[in-house]
Amino acid sequence: MIRKTGKSPYRPGSIISKEKWYNAFKKIISSDIPGILILCGACRLIYYSFFLNTQAGDSPSYLRYHGNIFTGQIDRLRTPAYPCFINLIRLFGDKNLIDNIVIAQCILSFLSIIVFFYVVHAVFKSRPAILTSTLLFGLMLPTISYDKVIMTESLSVCSIIAFIGFIVSYFKKPTLIKAILLTLFVFFAMMLRPAFIYLLPVMILFWVLRFILYKEEKKFCLSGLLTSGFVIILIIGYSELNDRENSFDGISIVSTNINQLNIIINTKMYNNGNDTELSKEIETYLRKPEPGGGHWSLLHKINQNYAPKRISKFVTVCIRNQPGLYIKNIFQTAYSLTRRNIFTNYAKHKPGFFSKIIAIIENRWFNIGFSLIYLYLIFDLIYFIINWTKLKRVLLFRVLLWLLVVAQLAVAIIGAQDEYQRLVVTAIPCLIILLFFHFDKLCYFTNPSFYKKDSSFG
């Protein structure tokens, strides 16, 4: 005899929850992403096998980082995010630290393919554009090679993909918490790589444009702008800590006291500054026969013998006194890059025949000049203007991607003295997405049946 207790032995809520997770899992399995991940994963493992785990010139400064932002200890060279990542890996032991860092970077880089697929699946309408762009990103050898190097580039590429994913998520469903987290992410990115400072003005412009174009989002946009103000306060606070600890009022001395100082020396702007002693020091050193290390040894000597704030002030005054010469150098740098490949490789190849084949593939298949990037960005700018003036359409997401690429190029050209390919690597995912917007439309003109869904991203 079955006793009735008045309670059903079934829990509908639990069944619905299980069904929801089952349907989500079934949707993932039936989508294109498993196949993409298998193909990209296999190719990446083969590609990684031809490289050594590499320490570049900047690697020791990350591995030996002794700052602690939580106690107010700031390193004048490096921001704390990447050293914190290294210390997190160090919890598993120092014995195979380099290998473990590389493995972690490879895993995060691989997972970024999923985020990239999410982005292009949301913004493109045709399946060929979604598949091809994701495969190109997942198999972009010069970008993947940074996974094997102890530098910030691998995580920086992952970060820009995460940032774009945040943007897409906000476009699809704007919320207050997304507006705040998206803007706070900018500060994390800057703590990973100071060159990400361009994200802040781009983010502020984004919130201003959304405020103007979408009245229903005023509250979210104001929250984003207020959070941008909070990020500025955090940056000022970090700079003040750096000033207190290292006598340098800024995020890192690399940009001003190394990169900009070298530009000042190369362009002979050092004779028109505010520090006669420093000018004479540079002049005397340069008159000597070419020393070991060239300008690098001079930069090291100056940064060892003079206070950071003094050097920074000297560089600023030199630029202020000769703005025409400084601007001329910027344009000369941008022009000189037209003959250079946008891709490069810092990971060291293993010795052997097949590694040489891989190097040949990298050099021949991934060879795009900066000049082509310039032309493409001009083409897209004209395209945006036509859509705005003639068709009254503001392609905000595409404009945002365009700004990310242009701002990254500008920061590299203005703020650096060399290694421009490494510095603009975070622009590559943005360029892929921008380029495939045109491929997406081409799919429609050649075969309208390619369009499986509507999209509001332009």
Disulfide bonds with the S-S distance in Angstrom:
none
